[in-house]
């Protein structure tokens, strides 16, 4: 979930922007399968898997950087992509690393504080 806040917590300190990226290249097998799909239509599953793996890796790298800063969370996470070279693209994830403290309203009894 992407959010500007964490329910039950307040942002105590902003530690700065953290980022993670990966650059992935297409492979011949995926290109051949994509060429056939372009003829008949449908999802390009090889590319979907490639981007899913790239997104996961970029997020892991971003979270590792946040952990090095001592962050409790990363808020306002965004993704961007760009072509780096013919057949290669970068997936870039970034957000704001923060330290949290319990919200005073989170100390309310269950059912209160709504």
C-alpha positions, 0 to 999 in steps of 0.5 A, a space after each residue: 500500500 502506498 500512503 503518506 501516513 501510517 495508521 496509528 503512528 505519526 511521522 516523528 522524523 523525515 530521514 530523506 529520499 531513499 531509492 532502489 533501481 535495477 536495469 534489465 535487458 530483454 532476452 531472445 526467448 522473450 522477444 520471440 514469444 512477444 513477436 508471436 503474441 503481437 500477431 494474436 494479441 494477449 498478455 506478454 507474460 515473459 515481460 510481465 514476469 521481467 517487470 515484476 522481478 525488477 519491481 521487487 528487486 528495486 523495492 528491496 534495494 530501496 528498503 535496504 537503504 531505508 534500513 541503513 538510515 534507521 527508518 521505520 517506514 517508507 512513505 510516498 513510494 513511486 516508480 518510474 521507468 526509462 530506456 537506458 539502451 536498446 533493449 534495456 530499461 531501468 526500473 526505479 523506486 523511490 520514497 521518503 524514509 521516516 521514523 515513527 512514533 505511536 499516535 496519541 489517538 492510537 492509545 484510545 480504547 478499542 472503538 474509541 478515537 474513530 
